[in-house]
Amino acid sequence: SLVFSRGVRSAASLGPALEIVAHEANALFGTRRTSVWLHDRRARQLVLTASSDPGLETGARAGAEFDSPPTRGLRLERPQITSDGNDRLLIAPLRGWRRALGTLIVEGPAAVDDEQLIELVHEMSRQLAAEIENVQLLDQVFRQRRLLEDTFNSLTDLVIVTDSELRVVQVNDACVGRLSRPREEMLGLELAAIVG
C-alpha cells in the first residue's frame, strides 16, 4: 500500500504506480510475473494496466464475457490458484467498496507455500483495491470540477461569486474580459470595489 501511494504521488498516474507494485510483488513473492487488469465498465472489458513483464503490452483487453484468467478474477471472492497451460496462476479479485475493480494475476512458482501465498496476495489485493478505488474517485472529482469550471467560464453573462461577507471568491472569463482586470486581482476584494 505504501509503495503504491508513493508511486501514485511520484508518477501522478495509476498505470506507472501499478507497474511499481507489480515489480515489488514479484520481488516479495519470488514469482515470475505479476499483472494488474482493471475493469473498463463502459466497454465491458478488462484492460491490462500494469505488468512486471516488459514483454506484455499494457492496454491489451479481455472481454468480460469470456472465461480468461482476468475475467475469472472479477467473479472470485478470494484468490485462487489455477493453471493455464504450463503456467501456475494465482488469480485475485480487486474488489472495491462498491464494485469489482479488476484482477491481480501472479504467475509462476513462488518462494512461499500456496496457503501463505494466497493469504499474502489476498491482503495485498484488498489494500490495492482500496487504493485504486481512492485514486479513481479522486480522478472523478477532478474531472467533475474541470467540467464545472469549463461550464462556469463558458457563460457569456458576467458572473461573480461571493462569500457570506460579499468578498469575491470566483469570477468567470466573461467578467474578466469585460472588466479588463486580472482574475487574481479581483479575488478577495469586496464586491462593492468591483461593481460599486
Phi, psi and chi 1 to 4 in degrees:
 res  aa     phi    psi   chi1   chi2   chi3   chi4
   1 SER       -  -43.6  177.5      -      -      -
   2 LEU   -65.8  -40.7 -176.4   59.1      -      -
   3 VAL   -61.1  -44.0  169.6      -      -      -
   4 PHE   -63.8  -46.5  177.1   77.3      -      -
   5 SER   -59.9  -44.1  -63.9      -      -      -
   6 ARG   -63.3  -39.4  -90.8 -169.7 -109.4  140.7
   7 GLY   -64.1  -40.1      -      -      -      -
   8 VAL   -65.6  -42.7  167.5      -      -      -
   9 ARG   -64.9  -41.8  -79.2 -165.1  -60.8  -86.5
  10 SER   -78.6  -34.0   66.8      -      -      -
  11 ALA   -92.9  -19.3      -      -      -      -
  12 ALA    56.1   29.2      -      -      -      -
  13 SER  -159.0  153.0  174.6      -      -      -
  14 LEU   -71.1  -45.4 -167.2   54.8      -      -
  15 GLY   -56.6  -55.7      -      -      -      -
  16 PRO   -61.1  -35.1  -27.2   36.1      -      -
  17 ALA   -65.7  -40.2      -      -      -      -
  18 LEU   -69.1  -30.8  -70.0  171.7      -      -
  19 GLU   -60.9  -43.3  -67.7  -90.6  -21.0      -
  20 ILE   -61.0  -44.9  -66.9  168.1      -      -
  21 VAL   -61.1  -42.3  169.9      -      -      -
  22 ALA   -60.9  -44.0      -      -      -      -
  23 HIS   -66.3  -41.5  -73.5  -76.9      -      -
  24 GLU   -64.7  -38.2  -68.4  -68.9  -34.3      -
  25 ALA   -63.2  -42.6      -      -      -      -
  26 ASN   -59.6  -44.2  -88.4   -3.0      -      -
  27 ALA   -64.8  -40.5      -      -      -      -
  28 LEU   -68.3  -45.4  178.6   66.0      -      -
  29 PHE   -91.2  -14.7  -56.0  136.6      -      -
  30 GLY    70.5   33.4      -      -      -      -
  31 THR  -100.1  174.2   51.9      -      -      -
  32 ARG   -83.3  -41.0 -176.9  175.1   56.9   79.6
  33 ARG  -153.8  142.4  176.0  169.9   53.6 -155.1
  34 THR  -128.6  132.6  -59.4      -      -      -
  35 SER  -131.0  147.5  -56.8      -      -      -
  36 VAL  -120.4  122.2 -179.8      -      -      -
  37 TRP  -111.4  126.4  -65.8   75.9      -      -
  38 LEU  -109.0  145.0  -65.8 -177.8      -      -
  39 HIS   -81.9  122.0 -170.4 -148.6      -      -
  40 ASP   -94.9   99.1  178.8  -13.1      -      -
  41 ARG   -63.6  -37.5  -68.6  172.1   57.4   82.2
  42 ARG   -64.1  -44.0  -73.4 -169.2 -176.1  115.3
  43 ALA   -85.4   -8.5      -      -      -      -
  44 ARG    54.8   47.3  -63.7 -177.4   45.7   84.6
  45 GLN  -140.2  160.0  -65.5  179.0  -33.0      -
  46 LEU  -101.5  139.9  -78.7  125.8      -      -
  47 VAL  -116.9  129.2  179.2      -      -      -
  48 LEU   -69.3  108.4  178.9   59.9      -      -
  49 THR   -95.5  -30.6  -53.8      -      -      -
  50 ALA  -156.7  149.4      -      -      -      -
  51 SER  -153.3  147.7  177.4      -      -      -
  52 SER   -77.2  -11.9   62.1      -      -      -
  53 ASP   -96.2  110.7 -177.2  -10.7      -      -
  54 PRO   -64.0  -15.9   17.0  -22.0      -      -
  55 GLY   -75.5  -18.6      -      -      -      -
  56 LEU   -87.7  126.1  -76.7 -177.4      -      -
  57 GLU   -85.2  119.7 -171.8  175.5  -29.5      -
  58 THR   -65.5  151.4   56.4      -      -      -
  59 GLY   101.2  -11.8      -      -      -      -
  60 ALA   -59.9  149.9      -      -      -      -
  61 ARG  -123.8  148.2  -65.8 -175.6  172.0  -92.6
  62 ALA  -130.4  125.6      -      -      -      -
  63 GLY   -64.8  135.4      -      -      -      -
  64 ALA   -66.3  -17.8      -      -      -      -
  65 GLU   -87.6  -10.1   65.3  -82.3   -2.1      -
  66 PHE   -90.7  164.7  -60.1  112.9      -      -
  67 ASP  -101.2   59.9 -168.3   34.5      -      -
  68 SER   -95.3  162.0   63.8      -      -      -
  69 PRO   -53.2  -44.0  -29.4   36.5      -      -
  70 PRO   -61.6  -39.4  -21.4   30.6      -      -
  71 THR   -73.9  -30.7   57.9      -      -      -
  72 ARG   -62.0  -36.2  -86.9 -173.8  -92.9  151.0
  73 GLY   -61.2  -31.5      -      -      -      -
  74 LEU   -62.5  -30.1  -80.5 -179.4      -      -
  75 ARG   -93.1   -8.4  -63.8 -175.6  -67.1  -87.5
  76 LEU   -80.5  154.3  -65.7  175.4      -      -
  77 GLU   -96.2  -35.0  -70.0  -62.1  -41.6      -
  78 ARG  -133.9  161.6  -71.1 -173.6   49.7   81.1
  79 PRO   -59.3  150.4  -23.3   32.8      -      -
  80 GLN  -142.9  137.0 -177.8  178.9   86.1      -
  81 ILE   -94.2  133.2  -66.8  178.7      -      -
  82 THR  -144.8  177.3 -175.1      -      -      -
  83 SER  -124.2  147.3   62.7      -      -      -
  84 ASP  -128.7   93.2 -172.5   36.2      -      -
  85 GLY    71.3 -121.5      -      -      -      -
  86 ASN   -90.5   -7.6  -63.6  -26.5      -      -
  87 ASP   -95.8  141.4 -127.7   -8.5      -      -
  88 ARG   -94.4  128.0 -173.0 -178.8   96.6  144.1
  89 LEU  -119.9  141.5  -54.4  174.9      -      -
  90 LEU  -111.6  116.7 -172.3  143.6      -      -
  91 ILE  -106.4  123.5  -57.6  169.8      -      -
  92 ALA  -125.2  132.2      -      -      -      -
  93 PRO   -73.8  144.7   27.9  -33.0      -      -
  94 LEU  -106.4   99.3  -65.6  171.7      -      -
  95 ARG  -108.1  122.8  -64.5 -154.0  164.5  -79.7
  96 GLY   -87.7 -176.9      -      -      -      -
  97 TRP   -65.5  -37.2  179.2   69.1      -      -
  98 ARG  -101.1  -26.1  -59.0  176.8  -56.2  158.7
  99 ARG  -165.2  172.8   59.3 -173.4  167.9   84.3
 100 ALA   -73.6  130.8      -      -      -      -
 101 LEU  -100.5  -26.2  -59.4  171.7      -      -
 102 GLY   161.8 -155.9      -      -      -      -
 103 THR  -141.1  140.9  -56.2      -      -      -
 104 LEU  -108.6  127.6  175.0   69.8      -      -
 105 ILE  -121.9  124.3  -61.1  178.2      -      -
 106 VAL  -112.5  124.2  179.2      -      -      -
 107 GLU  -116.4  147.4  -60.6  176.8   54.9      -
 108 GLY    94.5  171.8      -      -      -      -
 109 PRO   -65.5  150.2   19.6  -26.5      -      -
 110 ALA  -112.5  162.7      -      -      -      -
 111 ALA   -81.4   -6.8      -      -      -      -
 112 VAL  -122.1  164.2  -64.7      -      -      -
 113 ASP   -71.8  165.0   67.0   50.1      -      -
 114 ASP   -58.0  -45.3  -73.7   -4.7      -      -
 115 GLU   -62.2  -44.2  -88.9 -174.1   48.6      -
 116 GLN   -65.8  -40.7 -169.3  177.8   16.3      -
 117 LEU   -62.4  -43.9 -178.4   62.5      -      -
 118 ILE   -59.9  -44.9  -72.9  172.3      -      -
 119 GLU   -65.5  -43.7  -73.4  -51.6  -48.7      -
 120 LEU   -63.2  -44.8  -72.0  169.4      -      -
 121 VAL   -69.4  -35.4  170.0      -      -      -
 122 HIS   -60.1  -47.9  179.1   60.7      -      -
 123 GLU   -64.9  -42.2 -174.4   56.8   32.8      -
 124 MET   -62.8  -43.7  179.3 -175.8  168.1      -
 125 SER   -66.9  -34.8   65.6      -      -      -
 126 ARG   -63.8  -48.6  -78.2 -176.8  -10.9   90.4
 127 GLN   -66.3  -41.4  -70.0  179.4   16.5      -
 128 LEU   -63.9  -41.2 -170.9   56.8      -      -
 129 ALA   -61.7  -41.8      -      -      -      -
 130 ALA   -62.7  -42.3      -      -      -      -
 131 GLU   -66.9  -42.7  -64.2  -74.4  -16.3      -
 132 ILE   -61.6  -45.4  -70.1  168.8      -      -
 133 GLU   -62.2  -39.7 -169.8  167.1   47.3      -
 134 ASN   -62.1  -44.5  -72.9  -20.0      -      -
 135 VAL   -62.9  -43.6  168.4      -      -      -
 136 GLN   -64.4  -40.4  -71.5  176.1  -20.5      -
 137 LEU   -65.9  -41.5  -70.8  171.0      -      -
 138 LEU   -63.9  -41.3 -170.8   58.1      -      -
 139 ASP   -61.3  -40.6 -176.1   51.2      -      -
 140 GLN   -63.8  -40.5 -170.7  176.3   13.4      -
 141 VAL   -62.7  -44.5  166.9      -      -      -
 142 PHE   -63.6  -40.2  -74.2  143.0      -      -
 143 ARG   -64.2  -41.8  -85.2 -176.0  -69.4  163.2
 144 GLN   -64.7  -38.9  -68.4  -62.1  -38.1      -
 145 ARG   -64.7  -44.5 -179.3  172.5 -177.7 -162.6
 146 ARG   -60.9  -40.7  -80.2 -168.3  -61.0  -87.7
 147 LEU   -62.5  -44.4  177.4   63.2      -      -
 148 LEU   -63.2  -43.7 -176.5   60.1      -      -
 149 GLU   -63.0  -43.2  -74.7  176.4   -3.4      -
 150 ASP   -61.9  -42.3  -69.9  -13.1      -      -
 151 THR   -64.5  -46.2  -57.3      -      -      -
 152 PHE   -57.7  -45.2  177.7   72.7      -      -
 153 ASN   -77.3  -16.1  -77.4  -41.2      -      -
 154 SER   -84.4  -10.2   70.1      -      -      -
 155 LEU   -65.1  135.8  -62.8  172.2      -      -
 156 THR   -83.6  -20.4   56.7      -      -      -
 157 ASP   -75.5  150.4  -67.2  -34.6      -      -
 158 LEU   -74.2  127.1  -80.1   60.5      -      -
 159 VAL  -127.5  128.0  179.7      -      -      -
 160 ILE  -124.9  126.0  -60.6  174.1      -      -
 161 VAL  -105.0  131.8  179.9      -      -      -
 162 THR  -121.7  164.6   64.9      -      -      -
 163 ASP   -89.2 -171.7   62.1   13.6      -      -
 164 SER   -68.2  -16.5   59.9      -      -      -
 165 GLU  -100.6   15.5  -66.4  158.2    1.7      -
 166 LEU    60.4   35.2  -63.9  179.3      -      -
 167 ARG   -96.5  138.0  -67.5 -164.0 -164.4  -66.3
 168 VAL   -69.7  126.1  176.1      -      -      -
 169 VAL  -112.3  -18.6  -66.5      -      -      -
 170 GLN  -162.6  146.0 -170.3   58.3  -85.1      -
 171 VAL  -136.4  149.9  -65.5      -      -      -
 172 ASN   -89.3  171.4   70.4  -13.7      -      -
 173 ASP   -60.1  -36.1  -72.5  -10.1      -      -
 174 ALA   -62.9  -38.8      -      -      -      -
 175 CYS   -67.6  -43.4 -173.3      -      -      -
 176 VAL   -59.7  -46.0  169.5      -      -      -
 177 GLY   -66.1  -42.9      -      -      -      -
 178 ARG   -69.7  -40.1  176.4   67.6 -174.7 -116.5
 179 LEU   -87.2   -8.8  -61.9  177.9      -      -
 180 SER    52.3   41.6  -60.1      -      -      -
 181 ARG  -128.2  142.5  -67.3  175.4   78.4  170.9
 182 PRO   -61.5  142.0  -16.8   26.4      -      -
 183 ARG   -54.6  -46.6 -176.7 -176.7  -40.4  -92.5
 184 GLU   -58.8  -32.5  -63.3   75.5   29.4      -
 185 GLU   -70.1  -31.5 -176.6 -177.6  -61.7      -
 186 MET   -82.9  -27.6  -68.9 -173.6  -86.4      -
 187 LEU   -65.7  130.9  -61.2 -179.8      -      -
 188 GLY    93.3  -15.2      -      -      -      -
 189 LEU   -74.2  158.2  -65.9  177.4      -      -
 190 GLU   -74.6  147.1  -70.0 -175.1   11.6      -
 191 LEU   -55.1  -40.3 -177.6   59.3      -      -
 192 ALA   -61.8  -27.0      -      -      -      -
 193 ALA   -71.9  -19.1      -      -      -      -
 194 ILE  -100.4  -44.9  -63.8  175.3      -      -
 195 VAL  -121.5   11.2  -65.7      -      -      -
 196 GLY   -70.6      -      -      -      -      -
